[in-house]
Amino acid sequence: MGNLHKRIPPAVVEAMEEIVRVYRSLPPRPSVEEVEAAVAVIKSSIAEEELRIEEVGRMERAHDLPEVLFLVLQEVKKSLVQLQSHEQRRESLYVLELDKRFQVFDELIQRASKLVSSEESDGGAEDERKRASFGVVVPKIDKALIKEDEDEKKGELDGPKGLVNVPSVSPLKSEVPFSGGDADKLTLIQVASLIEFTAKHGTEVLNLRDKLMDRVEWLPLSLGKLKDITELDLSENRIMALPSTIGSLRFLTKLDIHSNQVINLPDSFGELSSLVDLDLHANQLKSLPALFGNLTSLANLDLSSNRLSVLPETFGNLTKLRRLNVETNELEELPYTIGSCTSLVELRLDFNQLKALPEAIGKLECLEVLTLHYNRIKGLPTTMASLCRLKELAVSFNELESIPESLCFLAGLVKLDVGRNFADLRTLPRSIGNLQMLQELDIGNNQIRILPESFQFLSKLRVFHADETPLEVPPREVVKLGAQAVVKYMADLVASNDPSSHLAERKGFWFCLLCCPCSKKHNKDRDFAIA
């Protein structure tokens, strides 16, 4: 080795040392995952840009807008799309350029190594020995180098198999400057890099809740590489679109996308055949793809706080669905096929524009909770008498004109809210006493004046609200004493067989209870559920 140093001129040694110093001063080399992520981001960005420009091209001109000005508006929107796409690709282009420069450095160092090696050694052990004598590590673009790069980053990226949580992962930290945003959140290329890592390590759970920078409005096509993923949380970000490749996640059982800005779902969404739990609430969805009915494994679905005006007819294919929340949308009707969702236990339809329920609702024999607050319903279908397991029914703030007698066949009903139908609801069904399991009843803000005689049989009633309802039988004084006081009053009233006389003279027990000062003082200390 000493002889080799003697044969090498000092200037050559100095030049080689300078080359090595320059190589070692370079910024961190992008990993294979990061390069693949950059390529995926660029491809996705180009595809997204084309789609958005097509949308701009489909804009319709208002009749009072000059055509020339409309064309200018379109060009402005197209230019904005192109600018945004350029910004999204900038970091990825930087990564690819950095990787390209490293390849150039690799070639230059290899050339330098060959120049200082003896002409007769073309490679092999002798060549490696001579390189080592200079302390020069010459990288090669081959499988060995890729493995070496992965090993170097293993300490940064490794997490427990089956679980990746963003805070414990360190994707590429680009030198490209950013304007604003939370430094702890991920850029688009960091998301793509994380996807590459997750795909290669067989990760099953990926949590990106509130982890994306605000400017990340879509996800790369490489999302489809997550073949082994079973749970994916993308909630509380600013995502506007999901890639078509999401349909490739065939083992996905739980998907949470709530609190984003998703406008529509790709048709491939219907290919997520293993999906059991899906949370899409608080987005901007106006419709669901026709293939949504292919999600036949769904058990829990939250579509609340969107802009849905209709549910697809294929909804009836969701025969395993147990909980459906469609609150705060713009639904005017439910598809008749809803009756095929026979596993439904909980159905929440509050804050919509429903005018009626389909007769098929009576086929939901497993239903336990049905809420319809703030709609425009005038009547309930008689088929609801078949909902033998129903425990809670809420129809407040509607235009309900009557409650069908058949509803009183719901012997297991525990909570009934028909309050605040204002001038429309004037009577309760005569056989309401059949609801012997009823514990809570709200008839407030209606026009009901007389309770049915069968009210006396509601022995389990604990909460009775009748505020702003002009009740005459029983009188307001009795209602204030609580639910069981009302039940007892009605029982005594029926027993007397003289309702008008009883109401006018208030004899016996009720006269003493309401008129005696000691009784009034005693009742002030009692804890009743007061309407």
C-alpha positions as CSV (number, residue, x, y, z in Angstrom):
1,M,0.0,0.0,0.0
2,G,2.9,2.3,0.8
3,N,4.4,1.6,-2.6
4,L,1.1,2.6,-4.2
5,H,1.2,6.0,-2.4
6,K,4.7,6.6,-3.7
7,R,3.7,6.0,-7.3
8,I,0.8,8.5,-7.0
9,P,1.8,12.1,-7.5
10,P,0.8,14.4,-4.6
11,A,-1.3,16.5,-7.0
12,V,-3.4,13.5,-7.9
13,V,-3.9,12.6,-4.2
14,E,-4.9,16.2,-3.5
15,A,-7.4,16.3,-6.4
16,M,-9.0,13.0,-5.3
17,E,-9.3,14.3,-1.7
18,E,-10.9,17.5,-3.0
19,I,-13.4,15.4,-5.1
20,V,-14.3,13.4,-2.0
21,R,-14.8,16.5,0.1
22,V,-17.1,18.0,-2.5
23,Y,-19.1,14.8,-2.7
24,R,-19.5,14.6,1.1
25,S,-20.6,18.2,1.3
26,L,-23.6,17.6,-0.9
27,P,-27.1,17.7,0.6
28,P,-28.7,14.4,1.6
29,R,-29.3,12.2,-1.4
30,P,-33.0,11.4,-2.1
31,S,-33.9,7.8,-1.2
32,V,-35.5,5.5,-3.7
33,E,-38.9,6.0,-2.1
34,E,-38.5,9.8,-2.3
35,V,-37.6,9.6,-6.0
36,E,-40.6,7.4,-6.7
37,A,-42.8,9.7,-4.7
38,A,-41.6,12.7,-6.8
39,V,-42.5,10.9,-10.0
40,A,-45.9,9.9,-8.6
41,V,-46.6,13.5,-7.6
42,I,-45.7,14.9,-11.0
43,K,-47.9,12.3,-12.8
44,S,-50.8,13.0,-10.5
45,S,-50.3,16.8,-10.8
46,I,-50.4,16.6,-14.6
47,A,-53.6,14.5,-14.5
48,E,-55.3,16.8,-12.0
49,E,-54.3,19.9,-14.0
50,E,-55.9,18.4,-17.1
51,L,-59.1,17.6,-15.3
52,R,-59.4,21.1,-13.7
53,I,-58.7,22.8,-17.0
54,E,-61.4,20.6,-18.6
55,E,-63.8,21.8,-15.9
56,V,-63.0,25.4,-16.7
57,G,-63.6,24.7,-20.4
58,R,-67.1,23.4,-19.5
59,M,-68.1,26.7,-17.8
60,E,-71.3,28.1,-19.0
61,R,-71.5,31.8,-19.8
62,A,-74.2,33.9,-18.1
63,H,-76.6,35.4,-20.6
64,D,-75.7,39.0,-19.5
65,L,-71.9,38.4,-19.5
66,P,-70.1,39.6,-22.7
67,E,-68.5,36.7,-24.5
68,V,-65.1,38.4,-24.7
69,L,-65.1,39.0,-21.0
70,F,-66.2,35.4,-20.4
71,L,-63.2,34.1,-22.4
72,V,-60.9,36.3,-20.4
73,L,-62.4,34.9,-17.2
74,Q,-61.7,31.3,-18.4
75,E,-58.1,32.1,-19.3
76,V,-57.6,33.6,-15.8
77,K,-59.0,30.4,-14.2
78,K,-56.8,28.2,-16.5
79,S,-53.7,30.2,-15.6
80,L,-54.5,29.9,-11.9
81,V,-54.8,26.1,-12.3
82,Q,-51.4,26.0,-14.1
83,L,-49.8,28.1,-11.5
84,Q,-51.1,26.0,-8.7
85,S,-50.0,22.8,-10.4
86,H,-46.5,24.3,-11.0
87,E,-46.3,25.1,-7.3
88,Q,-47.3,21.5,-6.4
89,R,-44.7,20.1,-8.7
90,R,-41.9,22.4,-7.7
91,E,-40.7,20.3,-4.8
92,S,-40.9,17.1,-6.8
93,L,-39.0,18.6,-9.7
94,Y,-36.3,19.6,-7.2
95,V,-36.0,16.1,-5.9
96,L,-35.7,14.6,-9.4
97,E,-33.1,17.3,-10.3
98,L,-31.1,16.5,-7.1
99,D,-31.2,12.8,-7.9
100,K,-30.0,13.5,-11.5
101,R,-27.1,15.6,-10.2
102,F,-26.1,12.8,-7.8
103,Q,-26.0,10.4,-10.8
104,V,-23.6,12.8,-12.5
105,F,-21.4,13.0,-9.4
106,D,-21.4,9.2,-9.3
107,E,-20.1,9.0,-12.9
108,L,-17.5,11.6,-12.3
109,I,-16.1,9.9,-9.2
110,Q,-16.0,6.6,-11.0
111,R,-14.1,8.2,-13.9
112,A,-11.6,9.7,-11.4
113,S,-11.2,6.4,-9.7
114,K,-10.3,4.7,-13.0
115,L,-7.8,7.4,-13.9
116,V,-5.8,6.9,-10.7
117,S,-6.0,3.1,-10.9
118,S,-3.4,1.1,-12.8
119,E,-4.2,0.5,-16.5
120,E,-4.0,-3.3,-16.1
121,S,-6.6,-3.5,-13.3
122,D,-10.1,-3.3,-14.9
123,G,-11.9,-4.0,-11.6
124,G,-12.3,-6.7,-9.1
125,A,-10.5,-7.0,-5.8
126,E,-7.3,-5.2,-6.9
127,D,-9.3,-2.3,-8.1
128,E,-11.3,-2.1,-4.8
129,R,-8.0,-2.3,-2.8
130,K,-6.5,0.6,-4.7
131,R,-9.6,2.7,-4.2
132,A,-9.5,2.0,-0.5
133,S,-5.9,3.1,-0.3
134,F,-7.1,6.6,-1.0
135,G,-10.0,6.4,1.5
136,V,-12.3,7.1,-1.4
137,V,-15.8,5.5,-1.3
138,V,-17.0,5.3,-4.9
139,P,-20.8,4.8,-5.2
140,K,-22.2,2.7,-7.9
141,I,-25.7,3.0,-9.3
142,D,-26.7,-0.6,-8.7
143,K,-28.8,-2.7,-6.3
144,A,-26.1,-2.7,-3.7
145,L,-26.2,1.1,-3.6
146,I,-30.0,1.2,-3.4
147,K,-29.8,-1.3,-0.5
148,E,-27.2,0.9,1.2
149,D,-29.4,4.0,0.8
150,E,-32.3,2.2,2.3
151,D,-30.3,1.0,5.3
152,E,-29.0,4.5,5.9
153,K,-32.5,5.8,6.2
154,K,-33.9,2.9,8.1
155,G,-33.3,4.4,11.5
156,E,-35.3,7.5,10.4
157,L,-38.2,5.7,8.8
158,D,-38.7,2.5,10.7
159,G,-41.8,2.3,12.8
160,P,-43.7,-0.7,14.2
161,K,-45.0,-2.9,11.5
162,G,-48.6,-2.6,10.8
163,L,-48.8,1.0,12.1
164,V,-47.4,4.3,10.8
165,N,-48.2,7.5,12.6
166,V,-46.9,10.6,10.9
167,P,-45.1,12.1,13.9
168,S,-42.8,9.1,14.2
169,V,-41.9,9.2,10.5
170,S,-39.5,11.6,8.8
171,P,-40.2,11.9,5.1
172,L,-38.0,14.0,2.8
173,K,-37.1,17.4,4.2
174,S,-36.7,19.4,1.1
175,E,-34.6,22.5,1.0
176,V,-37.2,24.2,-1.2
177,P,-38.5,27.2,0.7
178,F,-42.2,27.3,1.7
179,S,-44.4,30.3,2.3
180,G,-46.5,30.0,5.4
181,G,-48.1,26.7,6.6
182,D,-47.5,24.7,9.6
183,A,-43.9,23.4,9.7
184,D,-45.0,20.1,11.3
185,K,-47.4,19.3,8.5
186,L,-46.6,17.4,5.3
187,T,-46.2,18.7,1.8
188,L,-47.6,16.8,-1.1
189,I,-44.2,15.1,-1.9
190,Q,-43.8,14.1,1.7
191,V,-47.2,12.5,1.6
192,A,-46.2,10.7,-1.6
193,S,-42.9,9.6,0.1
194,L,-44.8,8.3,3.1
195,I,-47.1,6.3,0.7
196,E,-44.1,4.7,-0.9
197,F,-42.7,3.8,2.5
198,T,-46.0,2.5,3.7
199,A,-46.5,0.4,0.6
200,K,-43.1,-1.2,0.8
201,H,-43.3,-2.1,4.5
202,G,-46.8,-3.7,4.5
203,T,-48.3,-1.1,6.8
204,E,-51.9,-1.8,7.8
205,V,-52.9,1.5,9.5
206,L,-52.1,5.0,8.3
207,N,-53.1,8.1,10.2
208,L,-52.9,11.4,8.4
209,R,-55.5,13.3,10.4
210,D,-54.8,17.0,10.4
211,K,-51.3,16.3,9.1
212,L,-51.4,17.8,5.6
213,M,-50.5,21.3,4.7
214,D,-53.5,23.4,3.6
215,R,-52.3,23.6,0.0
216,V,-52.5,19.8,-0.3
217,E,-55.9,19.6,-2.0
218,W,-55.6,16.1,-3.6
219,L,-53.6,12.9,-3.1
220,P,-51.2,11.3,-5.6
221,L,-52.2,8.4,-7.8
222,S,-49.7,6.3,-5.9
223,L,-52.2,6.0,-3.1
224,G,-53.4,2.9,-4.9
225,K,-50.1,1.2,-3.9
226,L,-51.3,0.7,-0.4
227,K,-52.5,-2.8,-1.1
228,D,-52.2,-4.0,2.5
229,I,-53.8,-1.0,4.2
230,T,-56.8,-1.8,6.4
231,E,-57.4,1.6,8.1
232,L,-56.9,5.0,6.6
233,D,-57.6,8.3,8.3
234,L,-57.4,11.4,6.0
235,S,-59.8,13.6,8.2
236,E,-59.5,17.2,9.1
237,N,-57.4,18.3,6.1
238,R,-58.3,20.3,2.9
239,I,-58.6,17.5,0.4
240,M,-60.9,18.3,-2.5
241,A,-60.4,15.1,-4.6
242,L,-59.5,11.5,-4.2
243,P,-57.5,9.6,-6.8
244,S,-59.2,7.0,-9.0
245,T,-56.6,4.5,-7.7
246,I,-58.3,4.5,-4.3
247,G,-60.4,1.6,-5.6
248,S,-57.3,-0.6,-5.4
249,L,-57.3,-0.7,-1.6
250,R,-59.2,-3.9,-1.5
251,F,-58.4,-4.8,2.1
252,L,-59.5,-1.4,3.5
253,T,-62.1,-1.8,6.2
254,K,-62.1,1.7,7.8
255,L,-61.9,5.0,6.0
256,D,-62.3,8.4,7.6
257,I,-62.3,11.4,5.4
258,H,-64.5,13.7,7.6
259,S,-63.9,17.5,7.6
260,N,-62.4,17.9,4.2
261,Q,-63.6,19.6,1.0
262,V,-64.3,16.6,-1.1
263,I,-66.7,17.5,-3.9
264,N,-67.3,14.1,-5.5
265,L,-66.1,10.5,-5.2
266,P,-64.5,8.6,-8.1
267,D,-66.4,5.8,-9.7
268,S,-63.7,3.4,-8.5
269,F,-64.8,4.1,-4.9
270,G,-67.4,1.4,-5.3
271,E,-64.6,-1.2,-5.5
272,L,-63.8,-0.9,-1.8
273,S,-65.7,-4.0,-1.2
274,S,-64.2,-4.7,2.2
275,L,-65.1,-1.3,3.7
276,V,-67.1,-1.6,7.0
277,D,-66.8,1.9,8.5
278,L,-66.9,5.0,6.3
279,D,-67.0,8.6,7.6
280,L,-67.6,11.3,5.0
281,H,-69.3,13.9,7.2
282,A,-68.5,17.6,6.8
283,N,-67.5,17.6,3.1
284,Q,-69.0,19.2,0.0
285,L,-70.5,16.1,-1.6
286,K,-73.5,16.8,-3.9
287,S,-74.0,13.2,-5.1
288,L,-72.7,9.6,-4.6
289,P,-71.5,7.4,-7.5
290,A,-74.0,4.8,-8.8
291,L,-71.5,2.1,-7.8
292,F,-71.7,3.2,-4.2
293,G,-74.2,0.4,-3.7
294,N,-71.3,-2.1,-4.3
295,L,-70.0,-1.3,-0.8
296,T,-71.9,-4.3,0.5
297,S,-69.8,-4.8,3.6
298,L,-70.6,-1.3,5.0
299,A,-72.0,-1.4,8.6
300,N,-71.5,2.3,9.7
301,L,-71.9,5.2,7.3
302,D,-71.8,8.9,8.1
303,L,-72.8,11.3,5.3
304,S,-73.9,14.2,7.5
305,S,-73.1,17.8,6.8
306,N,-72.8,17.5,3.0
307,R,-74.9,18.9,0.1
308,L,-76.6,15.6,-1.0
309,S,-80.0,16.1,-2.6
310,V,-80.6,12.4,-3.4
311,L,-79.3,9.0,-2.5
312,P,-78.7,6.5,-5.3
313,E,-81.2,3.7,-5.9
314,T,-78.4,1.2,-5.4
315,F,-78.4,2.2,-1.7
316,G,-80.7,-0.8,-1.1
317,N,-77.7,-3.1,-1.8
318,L,-76.2,-2.1,1.6
319,T,-77.9,-4.9,3.4
320,K,-75.3,-5.0,6.2
321,L,-75.6,-1.4,7.0
322,R,-76.4,-0.8,10.7
323,R,-75.9,2.9,11.3
324,L,-76.7,5.6,8.7
325,N,-76.3,9.3,9.4
326,V,-77.5,11.7,6.7
327,E,-78.2,14.7,8.9
328,T,-77.7,18.2,7.5
329,N,-78.1,17.6,3.8
330,E,-80.6,18.7,1.2
331,L,-82.5,15.4,0.8
332,E,-86.1,15.8,-0.4
333,E,-86.9,12.1,-0.4
334,L,-85.4,8.7,0.4
335,P,-85.1,6.0,-2.2
336,Y,-87.7,3.3,-1.9
337,T,-84.9,0.8,-1.9
338,I,-84.0,2.0,1.7
339,G,-86.4,-0.7,2.8
340,S,-83.8,-3.3,1.7
341,C,-81.3,-2.1,4.3
342,T,-82.9,-4.5,6.7
343,S,-79.9,-4.5,9.2
344,L,-80.4,-0.8,10.0
345,V,-80.5,-0.1,13.7
346,E,-80.0,3.6,13.7
347,L,-81.2,6.1,11.0
348,R,-80.6,9.8,11.4
349,L,-82.2,12.2,8.9
350,D,-82.4,15.5,10.8
351,F,-82.0,18.9,9.0
352,N,-83.1,17.9,5.5
353,Q,-86.0,18.8,3.2
354,L,-87.9,15.5,3.5
355,K,-91.7,15.9,3.0
356,A,-92.5,12.2,3.6
357,L,-91.1,8.8,4.3
358,P,-91.5,5.9,1.9
359,E,-93.8,3.1,2.9
360,A,-90.8,0.8,2.6
361,I,-89.5,2.3,5.9
362,G,-91.7,-0.3,7.6
363,K,-89.4,-3.1,6.4
364,L,-86.6,-1.9,8.7
365,E,-87.6,-4.3,11.4
366,C,-84.3,-4.0,13.2
367,L,-84.5,-0.2,13.5
368,E,-84.2,1.1,17.1
369,V,-83.5,4.9,16.5
370,L,-85.2,7.1,13.9
371,T,-84.6,10.9,14.1
372,L,-86.3,13.4,11.7
373,H,-85.8,16.8,13.4
374,Y,-86.1,19.8,11.2
375,N,-87.8,18.5,8.0
376,R,-91.1,19.2,6.3
377,I,-92.9,16.0,7.1
378,K,-96.7,16.2,7.3
379,G,-97.5,12.6,8.1
380,L,-95.9,9.3,9.1
381,P,-96.6,6.1,7.1
382,T,-98.8,3.5,8.7
383,T,-96.2,0.8,7.9
384,M,-94.1,2.1,10.7
385,A,-96.3,-0.1,13.0
386,S,-94.0,-2.9,11.8
387,L,-90.9,-1.3,13.5
388,C,-91.3,-3.5,16.5
389,R,-87.8,-2.8,17.9
390,L,-88.1,1.0,17.6
391,K,-87.0,2.7,20.9
392,E,-86.6,6.3,19.9
393,L,-88.6,8.4,17.4
394,A,-88.0,12.1,17.0
395,V,-90.2,14.2,14.6
396,S,-89.9,17.7,16.1
397,F,-89.7,20.8,14.0
398,N,-91.7,19.4,11.1
399,E,-95.2,20.1,9.7
400,L,-96.8,17.0,11.3
401,E,-100.6,17.1,11.2
402,S,-101.4,13.9,12.9
403,I,-99.8,10.7,14.4
404,P,-101.3,7.5,13.1
405,E,-103.0,5.2,15.6
406,S,-100.9,2.4,14.2
407,L,-97.9,4.0,15.7
408,C,-99.2,2.9,19.1
409,F,-98.3,-0.7,18.2
410,L,-94.7,0.2,18.9
411,A,-94.8,-1.3,22.3
412,G,-91.0,-1.0,22.9
413,L,-90.9,2.8,22.2
414,V,-89.0,4.5,25.0
415,K,-88.6,8.1,23.7
416,L,-91.1,10.0,21.5
417,D,-90.5,13.6,20.4
418,V,-93.3,15.2,18.4
419,G,-92.7,18.7,19.8
420,R,-92.6,22.0,17.8
421,N,-94.9,21.1,15.0
422,F,-96.6,24.3,16.0
423,A,-100.1,24.9,14.5
424,D,-100.2,21.6,12.7
425,L,-100.4,18.9,15.4
426,R,-103.7,19.1,17.4
427,T,-104.2,15.6,18.9
428,L,-102.3,12.6,20.1
429,P,-103.5,9.1,19.1
430,R,-106.3,7.8,21.3
431,S,-104.4,4.6,22.0
432,I,-101.1,6.2,23.1
433,G,-101.5,4.3,26.4
434,N,-100.3,1.2,24.5
435,L,-96.8,2.6,24.6
436,Q,-96.3,1.2,28.1
437,M,-92.5,1.3,27.9
438,L,-92.5,5.1,27.1
439,Q,-90.2,7.1,29.4
440,E,-89.9,10.4,27.6
441,L,-92.5,12.3,25.7
442,D,-92.3,15.8,24.2
443,I,-95.4,17.5,22.8
444,G,-94.2,21.1,23.3
445,N,-95.2,24.0,21.0
446,N,-98.2,22.2,19.4
447,Q,-101.9,22.9,19.5
448,I,-102.9,19.9,21.7
449,R,-105.6,20.8,24.2
450,I,-106.7,17.4,25.7
451,L,-104.7,14.3,26.4
452,P,-106.3,11.0,25.5
453,E,-107.7,9.0,28.4
454,S,-105.3,6.1,27.7
455,F,-102.5,8.4,28.9
456,Q,-103.2,7.0,32.3
457,F,-101.5,3.7,31.3
458,L,-98.0,5.4,30.7
459,S,-96.8,4.1,34.1
460,K,-93.1,4.4,33.1
461,L,-93.2,7.9,31.9
462,R,-90.6,10.0,33.6
463,V,-90.2,13.1,31.4
464,F,-93.1,15.0,29.9
465,H,-92.5,18.3,28.0
466,A,-95.6,20.3,27.0
467,D,-94.2,23.9,27.1
468,E,-96.1,26.4,25.0
469,T,-98.9,23.8,24.4
470,P,-102.3,25.1,25.4
471,L,-103.3,22.0,27.4
472,E,-106.6,22.2,29.2
473,V,-106.8,18.5,30.3
474,P,-104.8,18.2,32.4
475,P,-104.3,21.9,33.4
476,R,-101.0,23.6,33.5
477,E,-100.7,23.3,37.2
478,V,-100.7,19.5,37.0
479,V,-98.2,19.5,34.1
480,K,-95.7,21.5,36.2
481,L,-95.8,18.7,38.8
482,G,-94.2,16.3,36.5
483,A,-94.8,13.3,34.3
484,Q,-96.3,10.9,36.9
485,A,-98.5,13.6,38.3
486,V,-100.0,13.9,34.8
487,V,-100.5,10.1,34.5
488,K,-102.2,10.0,37.9
489,Y,-104.4,13.0,37.0
490,M,-105.6,11.2,33.9
491,A,-106.3,8.0,35.8
492,D,-108.3,9.9,38.4
493,L,-110.1,11.8,35.7
494,V,-111.2,8.6,33.9
495,A,-112.2,7.0,37.2
496,S,-114.4,10.0,38.0
497,N,-116.4,9.5,34.8
498,D,-117.2,13.2,34.8
499,P,-114.3,15.1,33.1
500,S,-116.1,18.4,32.8
501,S,-117.2,18.5,36.4
502,H,-113.8,17.4,37.6
503,L,-112.1,20.1,35.5
504,A,-114.5,22.8,36.7
505,E,-114.6,22.1,40.4
506,R,-111.2,20.4,41.0
507,K,-112.5,18.1,43.7
508,G,-110.8,15.6,45.9
509,F,-107.2,14.8,45.8
510,W,-106.3,17.3,43.0
511,F,-108.2,20.2,44.6
512,C,-106.2,19.7,47.8
513,L,-102.9,19.1,46.0
514,L,-103.2,22.3,43.9
515,C,-104.9,24.6,46.3
516,C,-103.6,23.8,49.8
517,P,-100.7,26.1,50.8
518,C,-98.9,23.2,52.5
519,S,-99.2,21.1,49.5
520,K,-97.8,23.8,47.3
521,K,-94.8,24.3,49.6
522,H,-94.2,20.6,49.7
523,N,-94.2,20.3,45.9
524,K,-91.7,23.1,45.5
525,D,-89.2,20.9,47.2
526,R,-89.8,17.9,45.0
527,D,-87.6,17.1,42.0
528,F,-89.9,16.6,39.0
529,A,-89.2,16.6,35.3
530,I,-91.0,19.8,34.6
531,A,-92.1,20.7,31.1
